[in-house]
């Protein structure tokens, strides 16, 4: 393996690790960018799904809160 290939793989791994750390903290947008840099489309999709689910949960909670006030 050439040194350049090792550096590219190492860089992709570093982006992926950073993305996982951000994902665990629910920083989905930032994590998506890291996963894009690591060229991992599956993790990008997972971030997008979790982000959308988080938005949906927030909207549901907001709607429930309005119902109780009425």
C-alpha positions as CSV (number, residue, x, y, z in Angstrom):
1,X,0.0,0.0,0.0
2,X,1.3,3.4,-0.8
3,X,1.7,6.1,1.8
4,X,-0.9,8.3,0.1
5,X,-3.6,5.6,0.2
6,X,-2.9,5.0,3.9
7,X,-3.2,8.7,4.5
8,X,-6.5,8.8,2.6
9,X,-7.9,5.9,4.5
10,X,-6.7,7.4,7.8
11,X,-8.3,10.7,7.0
12,X,-11.6,9.0,6.1
13,X,-11.5,7.0,9.4
14,X,-10.9,10.2,11.3
15,X,-13.8,11.9,9.7
16,X,-16.0,8.9,10.5
17,X,-14.9,8.8,14.1
18,X,-15.6,12.5,14.5
19,X,-19.0,12.0,12.8
20,X,-19.9,9.2,15.3
21,X,-19.0,11.4,18.2
22,X,-21.2,14.2,16.9
23,X,-24.0,11.8,16.1
24,X,-24.1,10.4,19.6
25,X,-24.5,14.0,20.8
26,X,-27.4,14.5,18.4
27,X,-25.5,17.1,16.3
28,X,-26.9,15.4,13.1
29,X,-26.1,18.2,10.7
30,X,-22.4,18.4,11.7
31,X,-22.2,14.6,11.8
32,X,-23.6,14.4,8.2
33,X,-20.8,16.7,7.0
34,X,-18.2,14.4,8.6
35,X,-19.8,11.3,7.1
36,X,-19.8,13.0,3.7
37,X,-16.1,13.8,4.1
38,X,-15.5,10.1,5.0
39,X,-17.5,9.1,1.9
40,X,-19.9,7.0,3.8
41,X,-23.3,7.4,2.2
42,X,-25.0,4.9,4.6
43,X,-24.1,7.0,7.7
44,X,-25.2,10.2,5.9
45,X,-28.6,8.6,5.3
46,X,-28.8,7.4,8.9
47,X,-28.1,11.0,10.1
48,X,-30.7,12.4,7.9
49,X,-33.2,9.9,9.1
50,X,-32.5,10.6,12.8
51,X,-32.6,14.3,12.1
52,X,-36.0,14.0,10.5
53,X,-37.3,11.8,13.3
54,X,-36.0,14.3,15.9
55,X,-37.9,17.1,14.1
56,X,-41.0,14.9,14.0
57,X,-40.8,14.1,17.7
58,X,-40.4,17.8,18.4
59,X,-43.4,18.7,16.3
60,X,-45.5,16.0,18.0
61,X,-44.5,17.3,21.4
62,X,-45.3,20.8,20.4
63,X,-48.8,19.8,19.1
64,X,-49.5,17.8,22.3
65,X,-48.5,20.9,24.3
66,X,-51.0,23.1,22.4
67,X,-53.8,20.5,22.9
68,X,-53.3,20.6,26.6
69,X,-53.5,24.5,26.6
70,X,-56.7,24.6,24.7
